[in-house]
Amino acid sequence: MRRKWMAAVIPVAVVGALLTTGTAQAKAKPIDWRTCGTGAECADLEVPLDWSRPGGQKITLAVTRVRATDPARRIGVLLFNPGGPGGPGTPVVRDHAAELFPADLRARFDLIGFDPRGVGESRPAITCPVPPTDPAVTQFPSTSAEFDKLVAYNRRVARACREATGPLIDHVDTVSAARDIEVLRQALGESRVNWLGLSYGTLLGATYAGMYPDRVRAAVLDGAMDHTIGTKRLAFDEIRSTEDVFDHFVSWCAAETSCALHGRDVAAEYRSLVDSGVPGMTPEQVGFAAYTFLNLQEYWPYLATAIRDRAGFEGESSSAAYRVIGCHDFPSDIRTFGDLRSRITAARAIAPNTRGYVEGWDIQAGCAGWPIPAANPWGPTPVRGAPPILVVSGEHDPATPHVWGIGLARQIACSRLLAWTGVGHTAFLNDPPTRQRSIDYLISP
C-alpha cells in the first residue's frame, strides 16, 4: 500500500488471461543517460500508452540509476519500487540511495529507480484537479444522504481526473506497469533483473514475475499484498492489524519514559482526540494521520507528542495517482449505504481505539461509485517458472497484515516466506536483521 517514505517519498480471470496470452511487445531503445543528482544518472523511457496497441501513442517513464560501487563484483541491476500505488522510485534512488540502501547492496547492484506510468516525473502524469478526499465529505456516512454525497463526490473526482489526465486514465493499472518494466529491462540491456518491492511494490513485482518468470534472477517482496482478498478484507485485515499495532504503541509508551504520554492512559486520551478532532482537522483526518505514524516505529514519539498536544497531525490525503491506480487494481464492492453502514459498525467493534481509519477503508469508500472501469480487478497473481522468490511479511504490520504475506506466498511456486515478529510496515524500514536477510538473499539467492 501507500508508502510515506520519510523525507524521500513523504509517502483472476482477466488477469489470468493477460498473464498467459499477453500482447505484442514494444521494442525498447537503449537508454540515453544524463547526469543528475549527486552521483546518479537519469533518463526517460518511452513505452506504449495502451498495451493493446503497442505501435500507437507513447508515454515516457522517468528512470534513474546509481551504479554499483564495486564494479568488479557487480551482480546486475536491482529495480526498486517504494510502494503506493503511486509511489515514485526515481527520487528515492537519485537523492537518497546512500541513506536508504545498505552499503553491501549498493556495492553489488546498479540501483534502478523508476516512476511507474502516470506517477511522479513520468509523463503525462495522473492529474486530479478535484482532491480525492474532502473533509466535508465523510467516508464514514451515518445517513443515506451522506453516502449519496460520498458517491457523488467520488464520481466528480473521477470526471475531473479524466478531463485533466486524458486517455492515460484508462491504462495505469498494474498489469500495464508490469509490461513497462519488461521494456525497461530490455533498454537496460539485462537478460534478467533483480527486484526489491515494498508494500504495493510486492504486487507490481509479483505481476511482473508472473508474466516474465524467466527474466527474474531474484525478487524480494516485503510487506506483501494479496490481490485475491477483495475490498472488505482489504479494510478489515488492516483494521485488525492497526488496532494490534496501536496496542503495541500503548505498551511502548508505558515502558518508555521518554514517551510524551508515559504514565498516562494513552488509549483514553487518543479516543477522546478522535471523538472531537483537533483545530482545523476532522476526526477522520486525525485518525488517518495517526495510522501513518503507526507504520514506522521511529514515528511513535511524534505520535505521542501529537496526542498530548492535540496538534501536529500533519497527515497526507490520498494522492491523485494513489486513487486512480487504486481504483483500477482494488475496485470497491460497496454498492449501497447498507453495505457501508454494516462495515462501519463492525469496524468500531473490532477497533475501538483506531476506529477503522486505514488505507483499505479509504480505498473501499473512495472507490465506491467510481465510474472508470477497473483494468486489473481483484484476482490472483500466480507465478510459475521463476527462481525462488522471497516474500517478507511482518506479524504486526498495520498496512500489509501477515495473512496477506501467507496468501501471496501460496500463489508463487517455490517461494520462501520470511516472517518477522517485530512491529511496523515492512521489515526493510523497521527491522535491520530481517532487512539483512533480504539483502543476503538478493546477493546469493
C-alpha positions, 0 to 999 in steps of 0.5 A: 500500500501507500508508502510515506517514505520519510523525507524521500517519498513523504509517502483472476480471470482477466488477469489470468488471461493477460498473464498467459496470452499477453500482447505484442511487445514494444521494442525498447531503445537503449537508454540515453543517460544524463547526469543528475543528482549527486552521483546518479544518472537519469533518463526517460523511457518511452513505452506504449500508452495502451498495451493493446496497441503497442505501435500507437501513442507513447508515454515516457517513464522517468528512470534513474540509476546509481551504479554499483560501487564495486564494479568488479563484483557487480551482480546486475541491476536491482529495480526498486519500487517504494510502494503506493500505488503511486509511489515514485522510485526515481527520487528515492534512488537519485537523492537518497540511495546512500541513506536508504540502501545498505552499503553491501547492496549498493556495492553489488547492484546498479540501483534502478529507480523508476516512476511507474506510468502516470506517477511522479516525473513520468509523463503525462502524469495522473492529474486530479484537479478535484482532491480525492478526499474532502473533509466535508465529505465523510467516508464514514456516512451515518445517513443515506444522504451522506453516502449519496454525497460520498458517491457523488463526490467520488464520481466528480473526482473521477470526471475531473481526473479524466478531463485533466489526465486524458486517455492515460486514465484508462491504462495505469493499472498494474498489469500495464506497469508490469509490461513497462518494466519488461521494456525497461529491462530490455533498454537496460540491456539485462537478460534478467533483473533483480527486484526489491518491492515494498508494500504495493511494490510486492504486487507490481513485482509479483505481476511482473514475475508472473508474466516474465518468470524467466527474466527474474534472477531474484525478487524480494517482496516485503510487506506483501499484498494479496490481490485475491482478498477483495475490498472488505478484507482489504479494510478489515485485515488492516483494521485488525492489524492497526488496532494490534499495532496501536496496542503495541504503541500503548505498551511502548509508551508505558515502558518508555519514559521518554514517551510524551504520554508515559504514565498516562492512559494513552488509549483514553486520551487518543479516543477522546482526540478522535471523538472531537478532532483537533483545530482545523482537522476532522476526526477522520483526518486525525485518525488517518494521520495517526495510522501513518505514524503507526507504520514506522516505529521511529514515528511513535514519539511524534505520535505521542507528542501529537496526542498530548498536544492535540496538534501536529497531525500533519497527515497526507490525503490520498494522492491523485495517482494513489486513487486512480491506480487504486481504483483500477487494481482494488475496485470497491464492492460497496454498492449501497449505504447498507453495505457501508453502514454494516462495515462501519459498525463492525469496524468500531467493534473490532477497533475501538481505539483506531476506529477503522481509519486505514488505507483499505477503508479509504480505498473501499469508500473512495472507490465506491461509485467510481465510474472508470472501469477497473483494468486489473480487478481483484484476482490472483497473481500466480507465478510459475517458472521463476527462481525462488522468490522471497516474500517478507511479511511482518506479524504486526504490520498495520498496512500489509497484515501477515495473512496477506504475506501467507496468501501471496506466498501460496500463489508463487511456486517455490517461494520462501516466506520470511516472517518477522515478529517485530512491529511496523510496515515492512521489515526493510524500514523497521527491522535491520536483521530481517532487512539483512536477510533480504539483502543476503538473499538478493546477493546469493539467492 
